[in-house]
Amino acid sequence: MVSSAAPAIAPDTSPGGSPLLDVRGLTKRYSGLVALADYSLRLPAGTIHGVIGPNGAGKTTLFHLLSGMVRPSSGTIHLQGVDITHLPPHRVARLGIARTFQNIRLFGDMSVIDNVKVGVQQRLPVSLWSTIITGPSFRRREEEVTARATELLDLVGLADRAGRIARSLPYGDQRRLEIARAVAVDPKVLLLDEPNAGMNPSETGELLALIRRLRDQLGITIILVAHDIPLVMNLCERIQVLNYGVLIADGEPATVRADPDVIAAYLGQAKHA
């Protein structure tokens, strides 16, 4: 087990000193296994933040906790000052945290645009009566949903494939479609789990540009988990490194790259308690 002495939390640079996402002492235990230990993060709005680490480091556990898919053993998660620590996934999503998955989870037999429309519809109010009675307000709503889905497909470069069946898309396009569907719920924070897994270098380059557009054009704060170290180093302003569930480094890319504990972890020489 790596030493439990975690690095100091990087200073918060968000306006007024209040982070968008404030995570403190987050821990998840499974019987005798500690999957994540005393993890903390103060994330300013507008950040592209990276989390890296060897296999089994606790990265996916972290995403499960932040998105409400798993309840923590201890610790707290606040989004814009609201305690979301023990909320179910659908409420976490409505409050502003969306995610993608390492293994793509599209509605494979639906069209590309219908996949995105599912996300758009989740954030719009709807009544049973308006659904049963397809009057002008219902048709107006459907037009708004279609227009927004089309905008998002254009943003990710898939507008010309709107009518195709999702599972028929090339792998890289499916990845971008999953991102578009996640963005459709208008998240404040977007969790991207291995977003370039299975992509070739050209597709990865396009993905890097897309992630920057999501932040710059839509104002979405992004947390990225990836094994692709060059991608993370080139994209993220700040990086955290997990190893055996423990935070062993936290800082700017150049600082993290040179950290001896990070080098040791990736070379399989991490110190054990």
N, C-alpha and C positions, 0 to 999 in steps of 0.2 A: 504494500500500500504506500502511495506517495505521502510524504509529510503533509499534515493537515494545515500547515501554516499558509494561508492564502495571501496573495499579494494585496496591497492596499487598493481600494476601489478608486478608479480614475476620477478626478474631479468633475463635477457636473457643470456643464457649460450652457445649459438651457436657460431661457429668459427667466429672471427672478429666482434662479436656483432650484426650480421645481421640475424634476424630470418628467417626461411623458410616461415612462415605464420605470417603476421603482421596485426592485426585487431584493429582498433581504433574507439572508440565512436559509435559503431554499434547500431542503434536504428531502431525499426520497430513499426509504429503506424497503427492501424486499426480504423479509425474514432476516437472515444474517448478512445479506449483501447491501452495501450502501452504494446505490447507483449514482447519486449526486449528493455532495456534502457541502453544506453551508455556502451555497452559491449566492452571490450578490451582484446587482447591476443597477446603475442609475443612468438611464438612457435618455439623452436629450432628443427632442423632436427634430426630424430632418436628418437623422444619422443613418449611415449604412454601416452596420456593426457585424463583425465576423466572429464566429465561434468555431474553432478547429480543435483537433485532437485525434489521436490514434483510434482504431476500432475499439469499441467498448469503453470509450472515455466518458460517456454520459450525455453526449450531444442530443441524441434523439429523446432521451428521458427529459432533458431540459425543455424541448419543444412540446412534449406531451403535457408537462406541467404548466407551461405558459398558456397553452391553448385550452386547458381545462379537461383534457382527455384523461389525466391522471391526477389524483389528489396528493398533495405533498404530505410527508410525515411531519414536517415542521417548516417554519418560514412563512413569509408573506409576499404577495404580488399585488401591487397597486397600479392601476392604469388611470392617469390623470386624477390621481388622488382617490379613486374608487377602489375599494378592496375587492379583488376578483379571485382571491385565493381558492375559495371552495365552490365557485360557480361552475355549473355544467357547461360543456362546450358551446351550445347554442347561445347561451347568454353572454359568454365571453366574446363570441363572434359578433353579436349585436352591439356590444360595447366598444368593439373596435380592434380585435385581434383576429386576423385570418391567417391561414397557413396552407402550404402545399406539402406533399409527402414525397419521401424518397422513392417509393413505388407509386407510380402514377395512378390516380383514382378518378378517372373520368367516367361519365356515363357513355360507355363505348358505343351503344346502339342508337344514341341520339345524335342529332346534327351538331356541328361545331357551334352554331349560333345558339341553339337551344341549351347547350351546356352553360354558356355564359348567361343566358336569360334566367336560368335557375338561380344564379348568384344575384342578379339584379333584383329579382322578385323577392328575395329574402329581406331586402332592406326597405321595401315599399309596403305601406299599410294596405290591408285588403279586408273586406268584409265578406261574409258568406252570401249576403244578399246580392252584392255587386257581382259575385262570381256566378250566381244562379241566373240573374237577370242581366244579360249581356247588352246593356244599354250604352249610351254615348260615353259615360264615365269609364266603363269597362274597356271600351274600344280605345279611348284616349290613353288609358293606362297601358294597354298592350302596345300601342304605338310608341310610348315613352320607353317601355322596356326594350323593344326592338331597336330603337334609336341608340339607347345607351349601350346595348350589347354590340351593336355595329361599331360604335366609337372605340370600344375596348379592343375589338378584333383588329381594327385599323392600327391601334397603338402597338399591338404585339405582332403586326405583320401578317394577320390571317384573314383579313376582310374578304379576300378573293376565294377563300375556302369555306365561307360561312355555311353553305348548304351541304358540305360533305359530311359523311358519317365520321364521328370522332375517332373510332378505332382504325379507320383507313388512313389517317394521317401518318407521315413519317414520325419517328420517335421524337426528334427535336421539336417538331410542330406540336406534338401532344404536350410536351413540357410547357411550351408557351401558352397553349390553350388552358392548361391547369392554372397558370399564373393569372391569365385573364379572368377566369372564373372566380379566383380568390379576390382579385382586385374589384370585382363587380359588387361586392358587399360594402365597398367604401371603407376599408379598414384604416385605422390610424397606424397600426403596426402590422407588417406583413412578415411572417416567418417562412423562409425558403429553405426547405430541407433537401440538400444535395441537388440544387436546381439544374446543374449541368451534367448530372450522371448520365452516361451513355451518349453524350454529345461529342461530335468531332470538334477540332479546333475552330473551324469557321463558325459553327453553331454556337460555341462557347463565347466567341467574340461578339456575336450578335446579342447573346444573352446579357453579357456585361453591359452593353449599350442600353438594352431594355431596362435593366435594373436601375441604371442611372436616370432614365426617363421617368420611371415610376416615382423616384424621389423628387426629381427636379420639376416635373410637370404636374404631378398629382399630390406632391407633398407627403408621400407615404414614408414612414420610418421603417427601415428594413433590418431584420436580423437574419443573417445568412449562415447556414451550417454547410460546410463542404470539405471534401478531401483534397480538392484542387487548390493547393497552397498558392500558386501564382495568381489564380483568379481572386482569392481572398486578399492577397497582398496588394493587388492592383486596384481593387474595388473599395475596400473598407478603410474608413478613417481610424477605426479602433478595432483591436482584435483581442479576444480572450482565448486562452488555451486551457482545455480540460484534459486531465489524465487520471484514470481510475476514479472518476467522479469528483476530482478535486481541481479547483482553479489554481493553475500554477503560473500563469502569466496574464497580464492585462495591460495593454498600452497601444501605442502607435505601431504600425507594421514594422518599421526599422528596428524599434526596441525589442519587439517580440521575436523577430527573426534572429537576433543576436543573443537571445536569452539562453544561457547554458542549460537550464532545466528543460526548455522547449527542445533544444537540440538533442538532449539525452533521451527525452520521451520518444521522439521520432526515430531515434537510433536503437530504441529498445533497451536503453541503459538507465532508465529512471530509477531513482533511489527508492527503496522500499523501507517502510518503517520496521 
